[in-house]
Amino acid sequence: MVSPQVAAQPIADGRDDFDFFIGRWRVSHHRLVGRLTGSTDWQDFDGTTQTRKILAGLGNMDENLLNLPAGAYQAVTLRLFDPARAVWTIHWIDARMATVDAPMIGRFVDGVGEFFGDDTLDGRLIRVRFRWFVDDADHCRWEQAFSPDGGASWETNWTMAFERT
């Protein structure tokens, strides 16, 4: 029989890695206009995110409002934790296209979340990387990078700075 004290202890397998992100956030976006084109032109815009746990903590989802200069749109991120492999899958659902992007898969190591996936850009295969950084209880950062050469080189093309509201 397992004692109640042992059963109540958190499981340290990674399922709590995104707990820092639960709540409401103000977002500052910094996005490269042309991706993998040599562009140095960046757009800055704001947005909001609200994140909550789902599936008894084995997942979370956030609802996003992105105030692009050309017009606002909504999106959802769905994150699911696989306890058997101790990895997260991240799925981006964009309301403009009503599609679910290919999943990003990864985990947090030494406080940094790193997630990888494959996608296409203008008809060519690319590798995608997400990184998460937690600065403190009220501030975190995310960045996206693309690689045209299987991960030998990376171009960071989108960063977000989050501030808890």
C-alpha positions as CSV (number, residue, x, y, z in Angstrom):
1,M,0.0,0.0,0.0
2,V,1.3,3.5,-1.0
3,S,1.3,6.0,1.9
4,P,-0.8,9.2,1.2
5,Q,2.4,11.3,1.6
6,V,4.2,9.4,-1.2
7,A,1.2,9.5,-3.5
8,A,0.8,13.3,-3.0
9,Q,4.3,14.1,-4.1
10,P,4.6,15.6,-7.6
11,I,6.0,13.4,-10.4
12,A,9.2,14.9,-11.7
13,D,9.0,13.5,-15.2
14,G,8.5,16.8,-17.1
15,R,4.7,17.0,-17.0
16,D,4.9,20.3,-14.9
17,D,7.4,22.0,-17.3
18,F,4.8,24.4,-18.7
19,D,3.2,25.2,-15.3
20,F,5.0,28.6,-15.4
21,F,2.9,29.5,-18.4
22,I,-0.6,29.0,-16.8
23,G,-2.4,32.4,-16.7
24,R,-2.9,35.5,-18.7
25,W,-0.1,37.2,-20.6
26,R,0.6,40.4,-22.6
27,V,2.8,39.5,-25.5
28,S,5.4,41.6,-27.5
29,H,6.0,40.0,-30.9
30,H,9.1,40.6,-33.0
31,R,8.9,38.8,-36.3
32,L,11.1,38.7,-39.3
33,V,9.2,39.7,-42.4
34,G,10.9,37.5,-44.9
35,R,11.9,34.0,-43.7
36,L,15.0,32.3,-45.1
37,T,15.4,35.1,-47.7
38,G,18.2,37.1,-46.1
39,S,15.7,39.7,-44.9
40,T,16.6,42.0,-42.0
41,D,13.2,43.7,-41.9
42,W,11.4,43.0,-38.6
43,Q,7.8,43.7,-37.6
44,D,6.8,44.5,-34.0
45,F,3.2,44.0,-32.7
46,D,1.4,43.1,-29.6
47,G,-1.0,40.4,-28.5
48,T,-2.4,38.5,-25.6
49,T,-2.3,34.8,-24.5
50,Q,-4.4,33.0,-21.9
51,T,-3.2,29.5,-20.9
52,R,-4.9,26.7,-18.9
53,K,-4.2,23.1,-18.0
54,I,-6.2,20.3,-19.6
55,L,-6.4,16.5,-19.2
56,A,-5.6,16.5,-15.5
57,G,-2.3,18.3,-16.1
58,L,-1.1,16.1,-19.0
59,G,-1.7,19.0,-21.3
60,N,-2.4,22.7,-21.6
61,M,-3.8,25.0,-24.2
62,D,-3.6,28.7,-24.8
63,E,-5.7,31.0,-26.8
64,N,-3.9,33.8,-28.6
65,L,-4.8,37.1,-30.1
66,L,-2.1,38.4,-32.5
67,N,-2.5,42.0,-33.5
68,L,-0.6,41.9,-36.8
69,P,-0.2,45.3,-38.6
70,A,-2.3,43.9,-41.4
71,G,-5.1,42.8,-39.0
72,A,-5.6,40.7,-35.9
73,Y,-6.1,37.0,-35.9
74,Q,-6.6,34.2,-33.3
75,A,-4.8,31.0,-32.8
76,V,-4.6,28.1,-30.3
77,T,-1.6,26.2,-29.0
78,L,-2.2,22.7,-27.8
79,R,0.5,21.0,-25.8
80,L,0.4,17.3,-24.7
81,F,2.8,15.5,-22.5
82,D,3.7,11.9,-23.1
83,P,4.8,10.4,-19.8
84,A,6.2,7.2,-21.4
85,R,8.7,9.2,-23.4
86,A,8.9,12.3,-21.1
87,V,8.4,14.6,-24.1
88,W,5.9,17.3,-25.1
89,T,4.2,17.7,-28.5
90,I,3.2,21.2,-29.4
91,H,0.5,21.8,-32.0
92,W,-0.3,25.3,-33.4
93,I,-3.8,25.9,-34.8
94,D,-4.1,29.0,-36.9
95,A,-7.6,30.5,-37.4
96,R,-6.6,32.1,-40.7
97,M,-6.1,28.8,-42.3
98,A,-8.1,26.5,-40.0
99,T,-5.3,24.0,-40.0
100,V,-3.1,22.3,-37.4
101,D,0.6,22.7,-38.0
102,A,3.0,19.7,-37.9
103,P,3.9,18.9,-34.2
104,M,6.9,20.1,-32.5
105,I,8.5,17.6,-30.1
106,G,10.9,18.1,-27.2
107,R,11.4,18.8,-23.5
108,F,13.0,21.1,-21.0
109,V,16.7,20.6,-20.1
110,D,18.4,22.8,-17.5
111,G,15.5,25.2,-17.6
112,V,15.4,25.7,-21.4
113,G,12.6,24.1,-23.5
114,E,13.8,23.0,-26.9
115,F,11.3,21.5,-29.5
116,F,11.9,20.4,-33.1
117,G,9.7,19.5,-36.0
118,D,9.7,19.4,-39.8
119,D,7.6,21.6,-42.0
120,T,7.6,23.2,-45.5
121,L,8.3,26.8,-46.5
122,D,7.5,27.9,-50.1
123,G,7.5,24.3,-51.2
124,R,10.8,23.2,-49.6
125,L,11.4,21.1,-46.5
126,I,12.7,22.9,-43.4
127,R,13.5,22.1,-39.8
128,V,11.8,24.2,-37.2
129,R,13.0,24.9,-33.6
130,F,11.1,26.4,-30.7
131,R,12.9,27.5,-27.5
132,W,11.3,28.5,-24.3
133,F,13.1,30.6,-21.6
134,V,11.7,31.4,-18.1
135,D,13.1,34.6,-16.7
136,D,11.0,34.8,-13.6
137,A,7.4,34.1,-12.4
138,D,6.0,37.0,-14.5
139,H,8.3,37.0,-17.6
140,C,9.2,34.4,-20.1
141,R,10.4,34.3,-23.7
142,W,9.8,32.1,-26.8
143,E,11.7,32.0,-30.1
144,Q,11.3,30.3,-33.4
145,A,14.0,29.4,-35.9
146,F,14.1,27.7,-39.3
147,S,16.8,25.7,-40.8
148,P,17.0,25.0,-44.6
149,D,19.8,22.5,-44.1
150,G,18.6,19.9,-41.6
151,G,19.8,21.9,-38.6
152,A,23.3,22.8,-39.6
153,S,22.4,26.5,-39.5
154,W,19.4,28.4,-38.0
155,E,17.6,31.6,-38.7
156,T,15.7,33.0,-35.8
157,N,12.6,34.6,-37.3
158,W,10.1,35.2,-34.5
159,T,10.5,36.0,-30.8
160,M,7.9,36.7,-28.2
161,A,8.3,38.3,-24.8
162,F,5.6,37.5,-22.3
163,E,4.6,39.5,-19.3
164,R,2.0,38.2,-16.8
165,T,-1.1,40.4,-16.4
